Amino acid sequence: NTLLALPSQSSTSADPTPENPTIAKLVPHIMAEMLLPLLPSETSSTANSTNDGSTTNSASSPFSEEEIALLPAELQLLPPTHVQENNTTVLTEIVEALYLMLARGGKEVVRFMKEGGSYAVLRELHVGVEDEGVRGACERCVDLLMREHDEKRENGNASGVIEDRGENGEGEEDEDDRVVDVF
């Protein structure tokens, strides 16, 4: 099964290269539609009427003003009727589709999604949903979004090993999490 089949591609001749330029071209057009159902209901900003006839803006958003400014324009001012998708299977599928775009689209897609506020959306989804499938998918996406940042960080984990912070906060090294350079 293919997630996205274009007329010029057959499902059996998928691009085996790590970067797929077709995905990079599609991301700017579909990112807002993919992030919309992931946004929490509290994201919407509403104008409330007061008793004296004036209006006040009340926003109960979990995002900072800077994070909202990063989001695509369509997602910055949602109507008060916006409701986050509550089906965890659908949420998992959407986040996994984002993961595939990040993994197959290359650095250009990762950069675009970072600059488009997807990290903040995934962070709030991870915090607000208790389903382990959704949370795991969010963590995988964030790992890809933050990989470049982690590689550039000088004071970070220089060994290339992903650290798992246990309940006691101490790093635990797992052989399965070891990143091995092939070249």
N, C-alpha and C positions, 0 to 999 in steps of 0.2 A: 504494500500500500504506500502511496506517496501522499504527502501532505499537500503538495502543490504541484500540479502538472500543467505546464504551459503547452500550447499547441505545437511549438517547435521542439519540444522534448518528449521523448517517450518515457514511460515509467521504468523501463529496463536500462536506459542509458543515462542514468543520473550522473551529474558531474562528480567525478571522484576527487577533485582537488579540494583542499580545505576551504578555499574562498570561492564563493559562487557569486558572480557579478549580478545575476538575475535577482537574487535575494536583496543585494545592496540597493538595487533600483526600486524594489517593491516596498521596502521598509518605511520610507517617508510617507507613503500613501496609505499604509494600513496600520501603522503604529497606534494612532489615536483610537481606532476602532477596536484594537486588541486590548488596549489599556482601559477603555471605558468600563467594561463589566468588572474589572478588578478594583476600581476606585471605590473607597468606602462611601456610604451614603452621607456621611458628615462632611464630605468634600464640598457639597453645594453651598453656595453663598446666597443668602436671601436678603431682601429688603423688608423690614417690618414697619408697619404703621404704628405710630404712637397715639395716645389719646388726644394730643394737641394738633394732630393732622400732619406732623412731620414724619419723615421716614428715617430709620436708622439701619445701617448695614450690620447684620450679625453673621459672622462666619464661624462655624464650629469645625474648622478644618484641622486635621492632624498634620497638615503640611505647613511649612514656613512659607513666607511670602516669596523667598528666593526659589524654593522648590516648586511652587505654583507657577512662577514665571518660566521655569524650564519646561513645563508640560506643553504639549501642543495646544494651540489656541482653542481648539474645540473642547478641551478638557479643563480650561482654566475657570470658567464660570458655568457650572452645571446647574440645571434647573432644580428646584426643591423636590421635584418628583423623582430625581435620580435615586436608584436603589442598586446596591452592589449585588451581583449575582450570588445566589445563596446555594446553588447546586455545586457541591464540592467536586464532583466529577467534571463539570464544565470548567470550573476554575482551574483544576489540575491540567486539563487539556489545553487551555489558553496559555498557561504558564509554560507548559512543555513546548508549545508552538513557539513561544518567545525564545525558549532555550535553543530550539533547533535553528531559529533565525540567527541567534548570536553565535552558535557553534559553526554554522555553515556559511555565514555571510562575511566573515573576515573582520579585520580591524575597523573598516569603515562603518560596518553595521554596529559594532560594539561602541565606537565613538558616538555615532548618531543616537543610539539608544541611551547612552550615558547622559549626553547633552539634552536629551528629550525628557528627562525626569523619570525614566523607568525604574531607577534604583529606589527612589522614594515610594513609588507605587508598590513595588515588590516588598519593601520593608514594612509598609503599613498592612499589606495583605498578610504577611507572615505573622505580624503581631495580632491581627484581628481574627484570624481563622485558626481553629483548633485541630483541623484535620491534618494528620501527618503527611498524607500524600501531597496536599497543597503546600505545606511548609517545606517539604523536601524539594519540591520543584522550584520553589522560590529560592532556596539555598543554592541550588545548582545554577540558576540564572545569575544570582549575585556573585557566585564564584567566577563566572565568566566575565561579568561586568567589572569586577575588581581585580582580575588577573593582571592586567597591564599595570594597574596602580601598585599592586603588591610586588611586581618585578622591579619597579623603579624605586621602591622604598629601600633606603640604605640601612636603616636600623631594624629591618624586619628579619624574618626567618631566612637566612642566607643559604641554608642547606637545601632548599627546594622541597622540604617536607611540609605537608599540610598538618598543622597542629590542631588537635581536638581538645578543646577546653572542657575538662570534665566538670562534674558538679562541684568539686573542691577548687576549681579554677586553675589547676595545674595542667600544663600541657602534657598530653599523652601521645607518643609516637606510635603509629600503626603501620606495619609493613605494607598493607594494602593501599595506604595513602601516600606512599613514597612516589615522588615525581622523578623519573629517570630520564636523563638526556640521552637521546638516541644517536645524535650526530656528534 
